[in-house]
Amino acid sequence: MLHSPTHRLTPRRPWMPLTDDEWLALWPYVWNRCPQGRQVGDLRARMDAIFELAVRGHDVPWRDVSCFSGKPDTIARFFRRATHNGLWHRLLEALTDLSDCPDHPLRRIEYFVCRAARRAARLGGLRLIFLIRRLGLETALNAPPWLLPNPFYDALVRRLGIAYARDWRPRPAEALPDFRARTRDTIRTLKTLHRMAAGQSRIRRSVRLCWP
């Protein structure tokens, strides 16, 4: 069961290969990404490569990975499959469940997982962004949260629109000026909330890179 979200930024951690206990904690979440007959050591090397590039930056090309001796396309394909199969979704939820266990091996690689989820933002789409917002792991967001889509405002727009529609009724002539003014204010508020719900359509690369 997920804990109540506490919005936080995960402390930075320099990349280093997974330790044995960190890999054992991570293994149950990634083993079913392993094709039949694939050596576990190769799968561990792939996760190390993903985490290395994720920590270095979300726009670092796959060819720049240094800890994997195979082809860069191999890592890129594995990363796409893992993202589409919900690997980062499950790991982020597991990290939230372990929020009271700071010494757990999976918590020690929280920064790696968050940075990998950030790299997966485009592949994961709004579903991944909304999950990260709900869990409060803001390091996994690929930009400042106030610039990204926010489902809370979307729900608020719907509720306010429904409440306004239910309150509508014919008004006497003397009440029309006040009613029109309140209607304009309501529409203006709904437009503002709608823009906040959608987030910014374009976010500068420099802003994304500055987000810790």
C-alpha positions in Angstrom: 0.0 0.0 0.0 1.3 3.4 -0.9 2.1 5.9 1.8 0.8 9.5 1.7 3.1 11.4 -0.6 5.7 13.7 0.8 7.1 15.8 -2.0 10.9 15.7 -1.9 14.0 15.9 -3.9 16.3 12.8 -3.6 19.8 13.6 -2.6 22.4 13.3 -5.4 24.6 10.3 -5.5 27.5 9.8 -7.9 27.1 6.8 -10.2 28.9 3.6 -9.3 28.1 0.0 -10.3 25.4 -1.8 -8.3 26.6 -3.7 -5.2 25.5 -7.3 -4.7 22.8 -6.4 -2.2 21.5 -3.5 -4.4 21.3 -5.9 -7.3 19.5 -8.5 -5.3 16.9 -5.8 -4.2 16.5 -4.7 -7.8 16.4 -8.2 -9.4 12.8 -9.1 -8.6 11.6 -6.0 -10.6 13.7 -6.7 -13.7 14.0 -10.4 -14.0 11.0 -10.8 -16.2 12.6 -8.3 -18.7 15.3 -11.0 -19.2 14.8 -13.1 -22.4 14.9 -16.8 -21.8 18.5 -18.0 -21.5 20.0 -14.6 -20.9 22.8 -14.5 -18.4 22.0 -12.6 -15.2 25.3 -10.8 -15.3 24.5 -9.3 -18.7 21.2 -8.0 -17.3 23.0 -6.5 -14.4 25.4 -4.8 -16.8 22.5 -3.3 -18.7 21.0 -1.8 -15.6 24.4 -0.4 -14.6 24.6 1.2 -18.1 21.2 2.7 -17.8 21.9 4.1 -14.4 25.3 5.5 -15.5 23.8 7.5 -18.4 20.7 8.5 -16.3 23.0 10.1 -13.6 25.2 11.8 -16.2 22.2 13.5 -17.8 18.9 12.7 -19.6 20.2 13.8 -23.0 23.5 12.0 -22.9 23.6 9.6 -26.0 23.6 5.9 -25.5 26.9 5.5 -27.3 28.7 7.4 -24.5 28.1 4.6 -22.0 31.4 3.3 -20.6 30.4 0.3 -18.4 28.8 -1.9 -21.1 30.9 -3.6 -23.8 27.9 -4.4 -26.1 26.3 -2.3 -28.7 24.6 1.0 -27.5 21.4 0.0 -29.4 21.1 -3.0 -27.2 20.8 -0.8 -24.1 18.5 1.6 -25.8 16.1 -1.2 -26.9 16.2 -2.7 -23.5 15.4 0.7 -21.9 12.4 1.3 -24.2 11.0 -2.2 -23.5 11.5 -1.8 -19.8 9.8 1.6 -19.8 6.8 0.4 -21.8 6.4 -2.6 -19.5 6.2 -0.4 -16.5 9.6 -1.1 -14.8 10.1 2.5 -13.6 6.5 2.8 -12.5 6.8 -0.3 -10.2 10.2 0.8 -8.9 8.9 4.3 -8.0 6.0 2.8 -6.1 8.3 0.4 -4.3 10.5 3.3 -3.2 7.5 5.1 -1.8 6.5 2.0 0.1 10.0 1.9 1.6 10.0 5.5 2.6 10.3 4.5 6.3 13.3 2.2 5.5 16.2 4.5 4.5 18.8 1.7 4.9 17.0 -0.6 2.5 19.3 -1.4 -0.6 16.6 -0.2 -3.0 16.5 3.1 -1.2 20.2 3.5 -1.7 19.7 3.6 -5.4 16.7 5.9 -5.3 18.6 8.6 -7.1 19.6 6.2 -9.9 15.9 5.1 -10.3 14.6 8.6 -10.3 17.1 9.8 -12.9 16.3 6.8 -15.1 12.5 7.6 -14.8 13.4 11.2 -15.8 15.1 9.8 -18.9 12.0 7.8 -19.6 9.6 10.8 -19.4 8.8 10.9 -23.1 8.3 7.2 -23.4 6.2 7.0 -20.2 4.1 9.9 -21.2 1.5 11.6 -18.9 0.9 8.3 -17.0 4.4 8.3 -15.7 4.4 12.1 -14.9 1.1 11.8 -13.0 2.4 8.8 -11.0 5.6 10.7 -10.1 3.5 13.7 -9.0 1.2 11.4 -6.9 4.2 9.8 -5.2 6.0 13.0 -4.6 9.4 11.9 -6.0 10.2 15.1 -7.7 13.7 14.2 -8.7 12.1 11.8 -11.2 10.4 14.7 -13.0 12.2 16.0 -16.1 11.5 19.6 -15.4 10.3 21.8 -12.5 6.8 20.6 -11.4 5.2 23.9 -11.8 5.9 23.8 -15.6 4.6 20.2 -16.1 1.0 19.0 -16.5 -0.8 18.7 -13.2 -3.9 16.4 -12.9 -5.0 18.2 -9.7 -5.8 21.3 -11.6 -7.5 19.3 -14.4 -9.9 17.8 -11.8 -10.4 21.2 -10.2 -11.5 22.7 -13.5 -14.0 19.9 -14.0 -15.4 20.3 -10.5 -15.7 24.1 -10.8 -17.3 23.9 -14.2 -19.9 21.4 -12.9 -20.6 23.5 -9.8 -21.1 26.6 -12.0 -23.4 24.8 -14.4 -25.5 23.5 -11.5 -25.8 26.9 -10.0 -27.1 28.4 -13.2 -30.7 29.7 -13.1 -32.6 32.6 -14.6 -31.8 35.9 -12.9 -34.0 39.0 -12.6 -33.0 42.0 -14.7 -31.5 44.0 -11.8 -29.2 41.1 -11.0 -27.8 40.6 -14.5 -24.8 43.0 -14.3 -23.5 41.3 -11.1 -24.1 37.8 -12.7 -22.3 38.8 -15.8 -19.3 40.0 -13.8 -19.1 36.9 -11.8 -19.4 34.8 -15.0 -16.5 36.6 -16.5 -14.4 36.0 -13.4 -15.3 32.4 -13.3 -14.4 31.8 -17.0 -11.1 33.7 -16.4 -10.3 31.5 -13.4 -11.2 28.3 -15.4 -8.9 29.3 -18.3 -6.0 30.0 -15.9 -6.5 26.6 -14.2 -6.7 24.9 -17.5 -3.4 26.4 -18.6 -1.8 25.2 -15.3 -3.3 21.7 -15.8 -1.8 21.4 -19.2 1.7 22.7 -18.3 4.0 24.5 -20.6 4.1 23.2 -24.1 7.8 24.0 -24.5 10.3 24.1 -21.7 13.8 25.4 -22.4 16.6 22.8 -22.3 18.5 25.0 -19.9 15.6 24.9 -17.4 15.4 21.1 -17.7 19.1 20.7 -17.1 19.1 22.9 -14.1 16.4 20.8 -12.4 18.3 18.7 -9.7 
